[in-house]
Amino acid sequence: MARPQRGGRGVRTAHLQLSLSNLRLVSTCAVRNTSHTMKHELLQAVTTRNNDLLEEVLGSNRIVMEALLKGITAEGNSALHIAASHGFLELVEMICHMNGSLIKAMSNYFDTPLICAARAGHDDVVSHLISLVSTENKLDEALLRASNADGATAMHEAVSNGHFTVLKTLVLTEASLGATVNARGVSPLYLAVLSGRADMVNLLIEQSPKVLRSPAYYSGPDGKTALHAAVLVSEDMTKSMRLWQPMLTRRGDDFGNTALHYAISDGRIGVVNLLLEDSTLAYLPNCDGLFPVHIAAIVGHAHIVDQLFKLCPNCDELLDNKGRNALHCAIEHGRMKVVRNICKTPSFTKMINTRDKQGNTPLHLAIKHGFKSMAVLIMLDIRVSLNIMNNEGLTPLDVAIYECDQCTSHAASIAAVFTVPGGYIAEGENVGVPVLSKMPEFMSFMEFTFLAFEFSIVAIVLLLCASVPDISERDRRHRICYPLALYARPIYSQFGLLFAALLGHRLVQLLKQLRSRYPWQDIFCILSSVVFYALINNIPVSQVNKGLPWQSSHNWHGCLCHGDESLLYPS
């Protein structure tokens, strides 16, 4: 899905449908480096749920007991963190009784025991830790609102990991916890909507504060609200959020996009119809001036464009910051179906001849972007005016001529690449024959150019074979080396014959005519080339195998055989 952003940039669907995993940030906080100081027997006791071993390790001395419980792992986790993560309620009760201050202890990632228990979904441990906080400090909200390195509270962790019972415990304890956002500005309600958990959403909505409802309660990343996420999930979720907070339908994100913009971008016609029960939403633009009808035209949802025109008849008058109507946008993005639907509607004559801020009509843009079928479709309409000039004084015909000149220039540049040196004979009996065709050097040049082109094709094919990711390395060697061997044998013969013939002819010409300024230097260059070719030709690439032709192909480590061909390749 392409959604408009400030500065005209587009973002695809992946940027709108944020996954829960992407909402867990890499912390920008400096993680504390700690050494492992926890006694091994204590670690064994809390990880294996061994109450007797725990009592034996801690003993009865209060001072020794507190000193041992201060030991931590390399991640900064205390014994209470480990017991809470595993859901060992009895161990949690014992440790809290021995050293209650560990309730506020934080790991290297600033996780408290309450956050660890909520993440793991241990409702009984969460309830016990909350009861301890309530008993001693008359509900220590600071501990309940404590966040880790990602800015996530215990409620965020409960929602992210899908633990409804833990969420219910936290909400019933303190409903205002839902107004706490993480480092991305995401609330628990937004996470619940994005995960499609209707039970969690209904719980958070029902228990939301009635008197003072903070915007943080439904906030999401980049200024989005929970309704922005709901329109991407389901129609029922959208209906629930709309009934809970009707004003969210008019709230835009940091780029001005409302929930209707998102629903149209994703092509959800049911959600669009639900939101358009308030038809005024169709007249809310984003920061680029793009109205919902522009978004529908850009992404090519013709059925939504038709629906918007039915509910809001004057949508043809809506222009963005560039002065474009929906038809301009549809043409620029190549949406043929949208263009066809608009052109066959008699009431939209104004759109066909509307000029944007650069003076371009839809026909100008169709020709400029090379959409011939769209240009023909527009010109077949008797309502279109062919004489409208843009700000550069160009009519659609002028734009077409200019574009043809550009194409001709590009074609000439491409043709120059394939033009032979010296050109062709223009008149006489040998019309079309290269001027330099009688020169041995020219023939050598053409033959070697052909060979270079042929080898380039082979190289491309081999690279494509080597880039296939779904085959093993050994099979990849087979696919490359075997065809290369079969191809190289005849090519070497052709190359050697051609090379010898051309060089021999050139040598005879030089010795006979001696027209070169430096004949001996030319002869030396030719002989050097012959020596170089001899060296290359003697490099062993393939060898003959005496096996019978009807024998099946076989291979072993470092060798590939087929028929009478045997090819060695690196293993």
Secondary structure, 3 states (H helix, E strand, C coil): CCEECCCCCEECHHHHCCCHHHHCCCCCCCCCCCCCCCCHHHHHHHHHCCHHHHHHHHCCCHHHHHHHHCCCCCCCCCHHHHHHHHCCHHHHHHHHHHCHHHHHCCCCCCCCHHHHHHHHCCHHHHHHHHHHHHHHHCCCHHHHCCCCCCCCCHHHHHHHCCCHHHHHHHHHHCHHHHHCCCCCCCCHHHHHHHCCCHHHHHHHHHCCCCCCCCHHHHECHHHCEHHHHHCCCCHHHHHHHHHHCHHHHHCCCCCCCCHHHHHHHCCCHHHHHHHCCCHHHHHCCCCCCCCHHHHHHHHCCHHHHHHHHHHCHHHHHCCCCCCCCHHHHHHHCCCHHHHHHHHCCHHHHHHHCCCCCCCCCHHHHHHHCCCHHHHHHHHCCCCCCCCCCCCCCCCHHHHHHHHHHHHHHHHHHHHHHCCCCCCECCCCCCCCCECCCCCHHHHHHHHHHHHHHHHHHHHHHHHHHHCCCCCCHHHHHHHHHHHHHHHHHHHHHHHHHHHHHHHHHHHHHHHHHCCCCCHHHHHHHHHHHHHHHHHHHCCCCEEECCCCCCCCCEEECCEEEECCEEEECCC
